[in-house]
Amino acid sequence: MSKNHSRLYLLDVSRGIAAYCILIFHYKIFYNPDINLSSFIKNQQPFYNILFPAYEFGWIAVQFFFTISGFIFYYLYLKEINNKKISFKKFFILRFSRLYPLHFMTLNIMLILYLIFSLIDLKLFSFSEINIKHYFLNILLISSWGFENQASFNTPSWSISIEVLLYLLFFFIAKKDIKIICSTISLLLLSIFIFYLNKLIGYGIFCFFIGGFTYLISEKINNYKIKKINFIIILLIIFFTAIFFINQYKITEIYFKILMLALIFPSLIIILFCIQDLNKKIGEKISLIGDISYSLYLIHLPIQILIFGVLQFNNIKLDFNSKIFFLSYIIIVTAISLISYFYFEKPMQRFFRKNI
């Protein structure tokens, strides 16, 4: 992080909450008849009355990741890259050391699980494309660039592959002398056409650069010296009006996505950014939630597959409507993610940043 930038704790925390939403959204994986005692009824999932937004809409948390990434990258790196204070090599090492070690580890864990379960003839729910081609696509972090047949290995890593493409696009436009706002708007428009060619890449480009556009708006607001509290109130009104509209009216999926990606997510990010600007330390004490968000995201599926395999191998069926099991699952994933963050990810970051 640049010395000129304070850490955005609230955005980190929101990223952690989004990661938990994905964990909860994927909880339905356990309702497989091979390991589950009861039929899947969505409103009988544990704590559904409280967690229903995550159960119903947790999938869109990945798009929220992209949007936050865009905002934070514009905040941290835009001027430094444009002023040639950060080279491509340094930028690459910073991102590689953060993303690649855990991706590589979880990729190979999935390969090992696949080989073990194949040997003992277990039927699994996830492995769709497990072969040499898709292994190397994952190794090279291009597994969602259009070369793949379908999702493979640790399927949540599709978004990591898209992130790498977004980083390259971001560095390219940040390096150029073209007005950044023109480049950003051009990429937003281009993403609409790309969406029809490659849905995942289109989503990624739109969300990342709408996050960047959101940062550019927030910078303009700072220049005009609008009182933060007044602006927060205006954004809160827009945010809750959009939420009310979604709850009260039956809208098609496309309009739901447009509202979420183009209005609700940007409004929420600017609100959190403005609050952070008013109090630099707010969110610091719970920022660990954000630190482990990447671990939560990449580790939860291998854990689910391992649980699935162990239960199936021992011919055990459980009631996954159980709140105790649900809480145990969340605690186990959180504990392993904490261990991964402190004893694997951080040491690997230090190693690569020191030695490359």
Order of alpha helices (4+ residues) and beta strands (2+ residues): alpha-alpha-alpha-alpha-alpha-alpha-alpha-alpha-alpha-alpha-alpha-alpha-alpha-alpha-alpha
